[in-house]
Every structure is written in C-alpha cells, then in structure tokens.
Amino acid sequence: MINDTLSEALNDQMNFEFYSAQVYLAMAGYCSGESLDGFANFFIVQAEEERFHAMKIYKYLNDRGIRVQITGMEDIRNDYGSVLDAFEHAYDHEKIVTKRIYHLSDLAMNDREHATIQFLKWFIDEQVEEESMFDSIINKLKRIDKDSNAFFMMDNDFAQRVFTPPAD
C-alpha cells in the first residue's frame, strides 16, 4: 500500500509534469515569435510528451486508489536570448525532473513499494533519453553557431518531429 508521503510525492510529480508541458509551450512560443517554426514544433511535441507523462502518473494514482490532486503552477519564463538559451534551459529543467524521479524512486524503495518501483523504472529510462537528447541538440547548436544554413536545416528537421505515445 502506498503511504501518504509517497502518494503526495507522486501527485506533486504529476503536477510538475503538467508544469513541464507549460515550460515547453512557452519555449515554443518564443521560437514561433522568432519565426522558427521547426524549433517551435520541437517544443510543442515535447509539451505533448510531458502531458503524456503526467497522465501516466494520473492513471497510476487512480489505479492504486489514490485521489489525484491538481494544483496551480508557478509563473513560467517566456523569453530567451536565443534558441540555444531555450535548449540549455530545457536541459536544466530535465535535470530537475531526473532528480525528482530519483527522489520518488528512493521513497518507493524505502517503503518497499515494489509496484511503484517498477512503475518508476519507465520514467528513469525516459529521463536518460531526455537528458541525452537535449545534450546532443545543445552540442549541435554550439557547433553550428553562426552557420545559418545548418541552423535552418535543423529547424526544418524539427518541423518533422511528431509525438507518438510509447507502447506500454
């Protein structure tokens, strides 16, 4: 049985995943304002993915008989100095998410809550992918620096990105 501390932490993480979606929508808005529709699409897809993560926790809480508690969100940054700045902020945000997932996992392990441990393994694997992806994009953006052709090729590539929910 999930204790109150773990239940509250899972609810908090669900809300943080919804917050993360808003963070990425703000980044998309920045990119759209700069007429970088491919980069905007990248962040819109990222927001869809974060909502998927939130709903995955929502369903888990419901399946375990825990009442979901939706909370408000803090203000979100909407302006960035560059696309690179937005991606660096996104990478830092994902590092925070990883720490939060690790904390949840620690709580579940301390309580020997095996179902939750298994559930969180998916999120741990997901965070490895997320951090790796953002690190790679940042390195590419730094490498292309002032090469406008490479930058716009990257923008065009990101315009093709779509969200496909993973199979469970």
Backbone hydrogen bonds, N-H to C=O, Kabsch-Sander energy under -0.5 kcal/mol:
donor,donor_aa,acceptor,acceptor_aa,energy
7,S,3,N,-2.5
8,E,4,D,-2.8
9,A,5,T,-2.0
10,L,6,L,-2.5
11,N,7,S,-2.3
12,D,8,E,-2.5
13,Q,9,A,-2.3
14,M,10,L,-2.4
15,N,11,N,-2.1
16,F,12,D,-2.1
17,E,13,Q,-2.3
18,F,14,M,-1.8
19,Y,15,N,-2.3
20,S,16,F,-2.6
21,A,17,E,-1.8
22,Q,18,F,-1.6
23,V,19,Y,-2.3
24,Y,20,S,-2.3
25,L,21,A,-2.0
26,A,22,Q,-2.2
27,M,23,V,-1.7
28,A,24,Y,-2.2
29,G,25,L,-2.4
30,Y,26,A,-2.1
31,C,27,M,-2.4
32,S,28,A,-2.9
33,G,29,G,-2.2
34,E,30,Y,-1.0
34,E,31,C,-0.6
35,S,32,S,-1.9
36,L,31,C,-2.6
37,D,35,S,-0.6
40,A,36,L,-2.4
41,N,37,D,-2.4
42,F,38,G,-2.2
43,F,39,F,-1.9
44,I,40,A,-2.2
45,V,41,N,-2.8
46,Q,42,F,-2.0
47,A,43,F,-2.2
48,E,44,I,-2.0
49,E,45,V,-2.1
50,E,46,Q,-2.1
51,R,47,A,-2.3
52,F,48,E,-2.0
53,H,49,E,-2.2
54,A,50,E,-2.5
55,M,51,R,-2.6
56,K,52,F,-1.9
57,I,53,H,-1.9
58,Y,54,A,-2.5
59,K,55,M,-2.6
60,Y,56,K,-2.0
61,L,57,I,-2.9
62,N,58,Y,-2.3
63,D,59,K,-3.0
64,R,60,Y,-1.7
65,G,62,N,-1.7
66,I,61,L,-2.9
70,I,68,V,-0.5
86,A,82,S,-1.9
87,F,83,V,-2.5
88,E,84,L,-2.7
89,H,85,D,-2.3
90,A,86,A,-2.4
91,Y,87,F,-2.5
92,D,88,E,-2.3
93,H,89,H,-2.3
94,E,90,A,-2.4
95,K,91,Y,-1.8
96,I,92,D,-1.6
97,V,93,H,-2.2
98,T,94,E,-2.5
99,K,95,K,-2.1
100,R,96,I,-2.2
101,I,97,V,-2.5
102,Y,98,T,-2.6
103,H,99,K,-2.2
104,L,100,R,-2.3
105,S,101,I,-2.6
106,D,102,Y,-2.7
107,L,103,H,-2.5
108,A,104,L,-2.6
109,M,105,S,-2.7
110,N,106,D,-2.7
111,D,107,L,-1.7
112,R,109,M,-1.0
113,E,108,A,-2.8
114,H,112,R,-1.4
117,I,113,E,-2.2
118,Q,114,H,-2.4
119,F,115,A,-2.4
120,L,116,T,-2.7
121,K,117,I,-1.1
122,W,118,Q,-0.7
122,W,119,F,-0.8
123,F,119,F,-0.6
124,I,120,L,-2.2
125,D,121,K,-2.4
126,E,122,W,-2.2
127,Q,123,F,-2.3
128,V,124,I,-1.6
129,E,125,D,-1.6
130,E,126,E,-2.6
131,E,127,Q,-2.6
132,S,128,V,-2.0
133,M,129,E,-2.6
134,F,130,E,-2.4
135,D,131,E,-2.4
136,S,132,S,-2.4
137,I,133,M,-2.4
138,I,134,F,-2.5
139,N,135,D,-2.2
140,K,136,S,-2.2
141,L,137,I,-2.8
142,K,138,I,-2.5
143,R,139,N,-2.0
144,I,140,K,-2.5
145,D,141,L,-1.5
147,D,144,I,-3.8
148,S,146,K,-1.4
151,F,147,D,-2.2
152,F,148,S,-2.5
153,M,149,N,-2.0
154,M,150,A,-2.2
155,D,151,F,-2.2
156,N,152,F,-2.3
157,D,153,M,-2.4
158,F,154,M,-2.5
159,A,155,D,-1.2
160,Q,156,N,-0.5
160,Q,157,D,-1.4
161,R,158,F,-1.2
164,T,162,V,-0.6
